[in-house]
């Protein structure tokens, strides 16, 4: 139990100011940033954490007509500040302070908390309830900021915050529930992993210009989180892996102008949202995983994608490129080919989008490329048949090729048969001979013009050509039927 007589001069000043919520400034006018780096602060700037705890827990109640609150600037705070499980209704405000030990807030219920430009060994606020905002602007944390399963009715301000926890979670905030936004903007840096797995970020996550350093590990984990918006733009950078598995974003997840050159992989499996803006200034080093994602609009650019992009079951209603004048079907096919292995769905999805915008020709081209990609997975004989279908009718997506082949072969046959010496099989019939009609009679496998059986040829090579044309006719007919059937079945 603290006694007023046992308090030091700065502690008495703080004790007397608390009932009226007055600020106590122990900095002596020293700039906050310089105070942060000071090696030694004397007794005139030192306050025990136990004094802060006693005041926040009601040891010196408010004056009538005043709002009590703890407002302290430029102090060194010694000893453990432990408010675990406590219920604090007063304002808790520190500026330019240095704490020797971490702050324990686990399971506590507090009003608004502000700690600006402080230096703290870490904050444990797991299961904490803050009926206001938590503002740590410009603070340096030499340890974790633990917010697992915390609930903050207002906003979480971490702009300019520097967290150092190498090899560990710098910001473990799994299951965090936010009424307002989470702001980790310019100047925010974390040497260690950041975790928002399962968090409910009603006001959005804003990390413009933030930097996370966790090479070889998860840099940012947001699997299963939900948010109105996730803004990782304008110089956001991360060394490690970004995991957005199962994220639900009402409005937009944006990585526009982010620097992902040190990012190994971006995982967006089963992501659901309005827009996915994947237009970083530099692509990830290894891969992007979009399998099972479902978005209204996918934005991308010429430098968006690394060598490997996994696209299985990706669904989008609209596809926007930052340079639409210089991107066409070949560039989009090259994008699909970055996906490992063969999956028909990405081709079907792209073709459906082309149809939706009225580009049926491009849709057919994409589906043709789908068959060519499938062909690479087949056994040699099936692959050979695939080449035949491709060359003859473009797998049914280019039926005019059959007509072209027929015209070329018919013209060649007409010339050869018109110049070659022929023998009439039944001299008494005396039918007229027309080289084009005879060639077409050979090429048409069913029915015909009754001319092929009336003539044979003196030269064996010409007779062999007649047999070849019969075979070509069957092959072209079979290819047309198979290709059209394949198209109709959309396999």
C-alpha positions as CSV (number, residue, x, y, z in Angstrom):
1,X,0.0,0.0,0.0
2,X,1.5,3.3,-1.1
3,X,1.8,6.2,1.4
4,X,1.9,9.8,0.2
5,X,4.9,10.3,2.5
6,X,6.8,7.6,0.6
7,X,6.4,9.3,-2.7
8,X,9.2,11.1,-4.4
9,X,8.8,14.7,-5.6
10,X,7.9,13.8,-9.2
11,X,5.5,11.1,-7.9
12,X,3.8,13.6,-5.6
13,X,3.4,16.0,-8.5
14,X,1.7,13.2,-10.6
15,X,-0.4,12.2,-7.6
16,X,-1.7,15.7,-7.0
17,X,-2.4,16.3,-10.7
18,X,-4.3,13.0,-11.3
19,X,-7.7,14.0,-9.7
20,X,-8.0,16.9,-12.1
21,X,-6.5,15.2,-15.1
22,X,-3.6,17.7,-15.4
23,X,-0.5,16.9,-17.4
24,X,2.8,16.4,-15.5
25,X,5.8,17.3,-17.7
26,X,9.2,15.9,-16.4
27,X,11.1,16.4,-19.6
28,X,12.4,19.8,-18.6
29,X,11.7,21.0,-22.2
30,X,13.9,18.3,-23.7
31,X,12.7,17.3,-27.2
32,X,10.8,14.0,-27.1
33,X,12.9,12.3,-29.8
34,X,16.2,13.2,-27.9
35,X,14.7,12.0,-24.7
36,X,13.9,8.7,-26.3
37,X,17.6,8.0,-26.8
38,X,18.8,9.4,-23.5
39,X,21.0,6.9,-21.7
40,X,20.5,8.1,-18.1
41,X,17.6,10.0,-16.5
42,X,17.9,11.1,-12.9
43,X,15.6,10.9,-9.9
44,X,13.8,14.1,-10.9
45,X,12.5,12.3,-14.0
46,X,11.8,8.9,-12.4
47,X,8.4,7.5,-11.4
48,X,7.6,4.1,-10.1
49,X,5.2,2.0,-12.1
50,X,3.4,1.1,-8.9
51,X,2.4,4.7,-8.5
52,X,0.8,4.7,-12.0
53,X,-1.0,1.5,-11.2
54,X,-2.4,2.8,-7.9
55,X,-3.7,6.0,-9.5
56,X,-5.3,4.2,-12.4
57,X,-7.0,1.8,-10.0
58,X,-8.6,4.6,-7.9
59,X,-6.1,5.4,-5.1
60,X,-6.7,9.2,-5.5
61,X,-10.2,9.8,-6.8
62,X,-11.3,12.6,-9.0
63,X,-12.1,16.1,-7.7
64,X,-15.8,17.1,-7.8
65,X,-16.4,18.7,-11.2
66,X,-13.2,17.3,-12.8
67,X,-12.3,14.3,-14.9
68,X,-9.4,12.4,-13.4
69,X,-6.7,11.1,-15.8
70,X,-3.1,10.1,-15.9
71,X,-1.1,12.4,-18.2
72,X,2.7,12.1,-17.9
73,X,5.4,13.4,-20.2
74,X,9.2,12.8,-20.3
75,X,9.4,10.3,-17.4
76,X,11.4,7.2,-16.7
77,X,9.0,4.6,-15.3
78,X,10.7,1.8,-13.3
79,X,9.3,-1.5,-12.2
80,X,6.5,-3.6,-13.7
81,X,3.4,-1.8,-14.8
82,X,0.9,-4.6,-14.2
83,X,-2.8,-3.9,-14.9
84,X,-3.7,-7.5,-15.8
85,X,-7.4,-8.2,-15.2
86,X,-8.0,-4.7,-13.9
87,X,-10.9,-2.4,-14.8
88,X,-9.5,1.1,-15.5
89,X,-12.0,3.9,-16.3
90,X,-9.5,6.8,-16.4
91,X,-7.6,8.2,-19.3
92,X,-4.1,6.6,-19.6
93,X,-1.8,9.0,-21.4
94,X,2.1,8.9,-21.7
95,X,4.3,10.9,-24.0
96,X,8.0,10.7,-24.4
97,X,8.4,8.2,-21.6
98,X,10.8,5.3,-21.1
99,X,9.7,2.2,-19.3
100,X,12.2,-0.3,-17.8
101,X,9.8,-3.2,-18.0
102,X,7.0,-4.3,-20.3
103,X,3.4,-3.3,-19.7
104,X,0.9,-6.1,-18.7
105,X,-2.7,-5.4,-19.8
106,X,-3.8,-8.9,-20.4
107,X,-7.5,-9.3,-19.6
108,X,-7.9,-5.7,-18.5
109,X,-10.7,-3.3,-19.4
110,X,-9.6,0.2,-20.1
111,X,-10.7,3.5,-21.5
112,X,-8.6,5.2,-24.2
113,X,-4.9,4.6,-24.0
114,X,-2.3,6.8,-25.6
115,X,1.5,6.3,-25.5
116,X,3.2,8.7,-27.9
117,X,6.9,8.6,-28.7
118,X,7.7,6.3,-25.8
119,X,10.2,3.4,-25.5
120,X,8.7,0.2,-24.0
121,X,10.2,-3.3,-23.7
122,X,6.8,-4.7,-24.9
123,X,3.1,-4.7,-24.2
124,X,1.0,-7.7,-23.4
125,X,-2.6,-6.8,-24.1
126,X,-4.0,-10.3,-24.9
127,X,-7.7,-10.5,-24.1
128,X,-7.7,-6.8,-23.3
129,X,-10.8,-4.7,-23.8
130,X,-10.4,-1.0,-24.7
131,X,-13.6,1.1,-24.7
132,X,-12.0,3.7,-26.9
133,X,-8.8,3.8,-28.9
134,X,-5.2,2.5,-28.5
135,X,-2.8,5.1,-29.8
136,X,1.0,4.3,-29.8
137,X,2.1,6.9,-32.4
138,X,5.9,7.0,-32.8
139,X,6.6,4.6,-30.0
140,X,9.5,2.1,-30.0
141,X,8.7,-1.4,-28.7
142,X,11.7,-3.6,-27.9
143,X,9.5,-6.6,-27.7
144,X,6.0,-7.8,-28.7
145,X,2.8,-5.8,-28.9
146,X,0.5,-8.7,-28.0
147,X,-3.1,-8.2,-29.0
148,X,-4.4,-11.7,-29.4
149,X,-8.2,-11.8,-28.9
150,X,-8.3,-8.2,-27.8
151,X,-11.3,-6.0,-28.5
152,X,-10.9,-2.3,-29.3
153,X,-14.1,-0.3,-29.8
154,X,-12.3,2.6,-31.4
155,X,-9.1,2.8,-33.5
156,X,-5.7,1.2,-33.3
157,X,-3.0,3.8,-34.2
158,X,0.4,2.4,-34.9
159,X,1.7,4.9,-37.4
160,X,5.4,5.5,-36.8
161,X,5.6,2.6,-34.4
162,X,8.8,0.5,-34.5
163,X,8.6,-3.0,-33.1
164,X,11.7,-5.2,-32.7
165,X,11.2,-8.9,-32.0
166,X,13.5,-10.8,-34.4
167,X,12.6,-14.4,-34.8
168,X,9.3,-14.0,-33.1
169,X,5.8,-12.5,-33.6
170,X,6.3,-8.7,-33.4
171,X,2.6,-8.0,-33.5
172,X,0.5,-11.1,-32.6
173,X,-3.1,-9.9,-33.0
174,X,-5.0,-13.1,-33.9
175,X,-8.7,-12.8,-33.2
176,X,-8.5,-9.1,-32.7
177,X,-11.9,-7.4,-32.9
178,X,-11.9,-3.8,-34.1
179,X,-14.7,-1.3,-34.1
180,X,-12.5,1.2,-36.0
181,X,-9.5,1.0,-38.3
182,X,-6.0,-0.3,-37.8
183,X,-3.5,2.3,-38.9
184,X,0.1,1.1,-39.4
185,X,1.1,3.8,-41.8
186,X,4.3,5.6,-42.9
187,X,7.1,4.9,-40.4
188,X,5.6,1.7,-39.1
189,X,8.2,-1.1,-39.0
190,X,8.2,-4.6,-37.5
191,X,11.4,-6.7,-37.2
192,X,9.4,-9.9,-36.7
193,X,6.1,-11.3,-37.9
194,X,2.8,-9.5,-37.9
195,X,-0.3,-11.7,-37.3
196,X,-4.0,-10.8,-37.9
197,X,-5.3,-14.3,-38.3
198,X,-9.0,-14.5,-37.7
199,X,-9.2,-10.8,-36.9
200,X,-12.3,-8.8,-37.4
201,X,-11.2,-5.4,-38.7
202,X,-14.4,-3.5,-39.2
203,X,-12.7,-0.2,-39.9
204,X,-10.1,-1.7,-42.3
205,X,-6.3,-2.3,-42.2
206,X,-4.1,0.6,-43.5
207,X,-0.4,-0.1,-43.9
208,X,0.7,2.4,-46.6
209,X,4.5,2.7,-46.6
210,X,4.9,0.1,-43.7
211,X,7.8,-2.3,-43.6
212,X,7.8,-5.8,-42.1
213,X,11.1,-7.7,-41.9
214,X,10.8,-11.5,-41.3
215,X,13.0,-13.2,-44.0
216,X,12.3,-16.8,-44.6
217,X,9.2,-16.8,-42.4
218,X,5.6,-15.4,-42.4
219,X,5.9,-11.6,-42.6
220,X,2.2,-10.9,-42.5
221,X,-0.4,-13.5,-41.6
222,X,-4.0,-12.6,-42.1
223,X,-5.6,-16.0,-42.8
224,X,-9.3,-16.1,-42.0
225,X,-9.4,-12.3,-41.3
226,X,-12.3,-10.1,-42.4
227,X,-12.0,-6.4,-43.1
228,X,-13.8,-3.6,-45.0
229,X,-10.5,-2.8,-46.8
230,X,-6.8,-3.8,-46.6
231,X,-4.5,-1.1,-47.9
232,X,-0.9,-2.2,-48.3
233,X,0.2,0.4,-50.8
234,X,2.6,3.2,-51.7
235,X,5.9,1.7,-50.7
236,X,4.6,-1.1,-48.4
237,X,7.4,-3.7,-48.2
238,X,7.8,-7.1,-46.6
239,X,10.7,-9.5,-46.4
240,X,9.1,-12.9,-46.0
241,X,5.7,-14.3,-47.0
242,X,2.3,-12.5,-47.1
243,X,-0.6,-14.8,-46.2
244,X,-4.1,-13.7,-47.0
245,X,-5.7,-17.2,-47.1
246,X,-9.4,-17.1,-46.6
247,X,-9.5,-13.3,-46.1
248,X,-12.9,-11.7,-46.7
249,X,-12.7,-8.1,-47.8
250,X,-15.8,-6.1,-48.4
251,X,-14.3,-3.4,-50.5
252,X,-10.7,-3.9,-51.7
253,X,-7.4,-5.6,-50.9
254,X,-4.8,-3.4,-52.5
255,X,-1.0,-3.9,-53.1
256,X,-0.8,-1.0,-55.5
257,X,2.8,0.4,-55.7
258,X,4.0,-1.9,-53.0
259,X,7.6,-3.1,-53.1
260,X,7.4,-6.9,-53.1
261,X,11.0,-7.5,-54.3
262,X,12.0,-9.0,-51.0
263,X,8.7,-10.9,-50.6
264,X,9.0,-14.6,-51.2
265,X,5.3,-15.5,-51.8
266,X,1.9,-13.9,-51.7
267,X,-0.8,-16.3,-50.8
268,X,-4.4,-15.4,-51.5
269,X,-6.0,-18.8,-51.5
270,X,-9.8,-18.7,-51.0
271,X,-9.7,-14.9,-50.7
272,X,-13.1,-13.3,-51.2
273,X,-13.6,-9.7,-51.9
274,X,-14.7,-6.8,-54.0
275,X,-11.5,-5.8,-55.7
276,X,-8.0,-7.3,-55.6
277,X,-5.5,-4.7,-56.8
278,X,-2.3,-6.5,-57.5
279,X,-0.3,-3.8,-59.2
280,X,2.9,-3.7,-57.0
281,X,5.9,-1.6,-58.0
282,X,8.0,-4.8,-57.9
283,X,6.7,-8.4,-58.2
284,X,7.3,-11.1,-55.5
285,X,10.5,-13.0,-55.8
286,X,9.0,-16.5,-56.1
287,X,5.2,-17.0,-56.5
288,X,1.6,-15.7,-56.1
289,X,-1.1,-18.2,-55.1
290,X,-4.6,-17.2,-56.1
291,X,-6.2,-20.7,-56.0
292,X,-9.8,-20.6,-55.0
293,X,-9.9,-16.8,-54.8
294,X,-13.2,-15.1,-55.7
295,X,-13.2,-11.3,-56.5
296,X,-15.3,-8.9,-58.4
297,X,-12.4,-7.2,-60.2
298,X,-8.8,-8.3,-60.5
299,X,-6.4,-5.4,-61.3
300,X,-2.9,-6.2,-62.5
301,X,-0.1,-4.8,-64.6
302,X,2.9,-5.7,-66.7
303,X,5.2,-6.1,-63.6
304,X,2.7,-7.8,-61.3
305,X,3.5,-11.4,-61.6
306,X,6.6,-13.5,-60.7
307,X,7.6,-16.6,-62.6
308,X,5.0,-18.8,-60.9
309,X,1.3,-17.9,-60.5
310,X,-1.1,-20.5,-59.2
311,X,-4.5,-19.8,-60.7
312,X,-6.6,-23.0,-60.1
313,X,-10.3,-22.1,-59.4
314,X,-9.6,-18.3,-59.4
315,X,-12.9,-16.5,-60.2
316,X,-13.3,-12.9,-61.2
317,X,-16.1,-10.9,-62.9
318,X,-13.8,-8.3,-64.4
319,X,-10.1,-8.2,-65.4
320,X,-8.4,-4.8,-65.6
321,X,-4.9,-4.1,-66.8
322,X,-3.0,-0.9,-66.0
323,X,-1.9,-0.7,-69.7
324,X,-5.0,-1.9,-71.6
325,X,-3.8,-0.6,-75.0
326,X,-0.7,-2.9,-74.9
327,X,-2.1,-6.1,-73.5
328,X,-4.0,-8.6,-75.5
329,X,-4.8,-12.3,-75.6
330,X,-1.2,-13.5,-76.0
331,X,-0.1,-11.6,-72.9
332,X,-3.0,-13.1,-70.9
333,X,-2.3,-16.6,-72.2
334,X,1.3,-16.1,-71.0
335,X,-0.1,-15.2,-67.6
336,X,-2.1,-18.5,-67.5
337,X,1.0,-20.4,-68.5
338,X,2.8,-19.2,-65.4
339,X,0.6,-21.6,-63.4
340,X,2.2,-24.9,-62.5
341,X,0.7,-28.0,-64.2
342,X,-2.5,-28.1,-66.2
343,X,-5.9,-26.9,-64.9
344,X,-8.8,-26.2,-67.3
345,X,-10.6,-23.7,-65.1
346,X,-8.3,-20.7,-65.5
347,X,-8.7,-20.9,-69.3
348,X,-12.5,-21.3,-68.9
349,X,-12.6,-18.3,-66.6
350,X,-10.6,-16.1,-69.0
351,X,-12.8,-17.3,-71.9
352,X,-15.9,-16.5,-70.0
353,X,-14.6,-13.0,-69.3
354,X,-13.9,-12.4,-73.0
355,X,-17.4,-13.5,-73.9
356,X,-18.8,-11.2,-71.2
357,X,-17.1,-8.2,-72.8
358,X,-18.1,-9.3,-76.3
359,X,-14.8,-10.7,-77.6
360,X,-15.9,-14.1,-78.8
361,X,-12.9,-14.5,-81.1
362,X,-10.5,-14.1,-78.2
363,X,-12.7,-16.5,-76.1
364,X,-12.3,-19.2,-78.8
365,X,-8.6,-18.5,-78.9
366,X,-8.2,-19.1,-75.1
367,X,-10.2,-22.3,-75.3
368,X,-7.9,-23.5,-78.1
369,X,-4.9,-22.7,-75.9
370,X,-6.6,-24.7,-73.2
371,X,-6.6,-27.8,-75.4
372,X,-3.0,-27.3,-76.4
373,X,-2.0,-27.0,-72.7
374,X,-4.0,-30.2,-72.0
375,X,-2.2,-32.0,-74.9
376,X,1.1,-31.6,-73.1
377,X,-0.2,-33.9,-70.3
378,X,-1.3,-36.7,-72.6
379,X,0.4,-39.9,-73.7
380,X,2.2,-40.0,-77.1
381,X,-0.6,-41.5,-79.2
382,X,-3.3,-39.2,-77.7
383,X,-0.9,-36.3,-78.1
384,X,-0.4,-37.2,-81.8
385,X,-4.2,-37.2,-82.3
386,X,-4.3,-33.9,-80.5
387,X,-1.8,-32.4,-83.0
388,X,-4.0,-33.8,-85.8
389,X,-7.1,-32.2,-84.4
390,X,-5.2,-28.9,-83.9
391,X,-3.8,-28.8,-87.4
392,X,-7.1,-29.9,-89.1
393,X,-9.7,-27.8,-87.3
394,X,-8.1,-26.1,-84.3
395,X,-9.8,-28.5,-81.9
396,X,-13.1,-27.3,-83.4
397,X,-12.5,-23.7,-82.6
398,X,-11.2,-23.1,-86.1
399,X,-13.5,-25.1,-88.4
400,X,-12.5,-23.0,-91.4
401,X,-9.1,-24.9,-91.3
402,X,-10.9,-28.0,-92.6
403,X,-12.2,-26.0,-95.6
404,X,-8.8,-24.6,-96.2
405,X,-7.2,-28.1,-96.2
406,X,-10.0,-29.4,-98.4
407,X,-9.4,-26.6,-101.0
408,X,-5.6,-27.2,-101.0
409,X,-5.8,-30.9,-101.3
410,X,-8.6,-30.7,-104.0
411,X,-6.6,-28.2,-106.0
412,X,-3.5,-30.4,-105.9
413,X,-5.4,-33.6,-106.7
414,X,-7.2,-31.9,-109.6
415,X,-3.9,-30.9,-111.2
416,X,-2.3,-34.3,-110.7
417,X,-5.3,-36.3,-111.9
418,X,-5.9,-33.9,-114.8
419,X,-2.3,-34.5,-116.2
420,X,-1.9,-38.2,-115.4
421,X,-2.7,-41.1,-117.8
422,X,-5.8,-42.9,-116.8
423,X,-7.5,-46.2,-117.7
424,X,-11.3,-46.5,-117.9
425,X,-12.5,-49.5,-115.9
426,X,-15.7,-50.0,-117.9
427,X,-15.1,-48.7,-121.4
428,X,-18.7,-49.2,-122.5
429,X,-20.0,-46.6,-120.0
430,X,-18.1,-43.8,-121.5
431,X,-18.5,-41.4,-118.6
432,X,-16.9,-38.0,-118.8
433,X,-13.9,-37.3,-116.7
434,X,-13.5,-34.2,-114.5
435,X,-10.4,-34.1,-112.4
436,X,-11.9,-31.8,-109.7
437,X,-15.1,-33.9,-109.4
438,X,-13.0,-37.1,-109.2
439,X,-10.8,-35.6,-106.5
440,X,-13.8,-34.5,-104.5
441,X,-15.3,-38.0,-105.0
442,X,-12.2,-39.4,-103.3
443,X,-12.3,-36.9,-100.4
444,X,-16.0,-37.3,-99.6
445,X,-16.2,-40.5,-97.5
446,X,-19.9,-41.0,-97.7
447,X,-22.0,-40.9,-100.8
448,X,-19.9,-39.3,-103.5
449,X,-20.3,-38.7,-107.2
450,X,-19.8,-42.3,-108.5
451,X,-16.6,-41.5,-110.4
452,X,-13.9,-43.1,-108.2
453,X,-14.8,-46.6,-109.3
454,X,-14.7,-45.8,-113.0
455,X,-11.0,-45.0,-113.4
456,X,-7.6,-46.3,-112.5
457,X,-4.2,-45.0,-113.2
458,X,-1.3,-46.1,-115.3
459,X,1.3,-44.8,-112.9
460,X,1.5,-46.4,-109.5
461,X,2.3,-43.2,-107.7
462,X,-0.9,-41.5,-109.0
463,X,-2.9,-44.6,-107.9
464,X,-1.3,-44.3,-104.4
465,X,-2.3,-40.6,-104.3
466,X,-5.9,-41.6,-104.9
467,X,-5.7,-43.9,-101.9
468,X,-4.1,-41.2,-99.8
469,X,-6.9,-38.8,-100.7
470,X,-9.5,-41.3,-99.5
471,X,-7.6,-41.5,-96.2
472,X,-7.3,-37.8,-96.0
473,X,-11.1,-37.4,-96.5
474,X,-11.8,-39.8,-93.6
475,X,-9.3,-38.0,-91.4
476,X,-10.7,-34.6,-92.1
477,X,-14.2,-35.7,-91.6
478,X,-13.3,-37.4,-88.3
479,X,-11.4,-34.4,-87.1
480,X,-14.3,-32.1,-87.9
481,X,-16.8,-34.3,-86.1
482,X,-14.4,-34.8,-83.1
483,X,-13.5,-31.1,-82.9
484,X,-17.1,-29.8,-83.1
485,X,-18.2,-32.4,-80.5
486,X,-15.4,-31.3,-78.2
487,X,-16.4,-27.7,-78.6
488,X,-20.1,-28.4,-78.0
489,X,-19.2,-30.4,-74.9
490,X,-16.7,-27.7,-73.8
491,X,-14.1,-30.2,-72.6
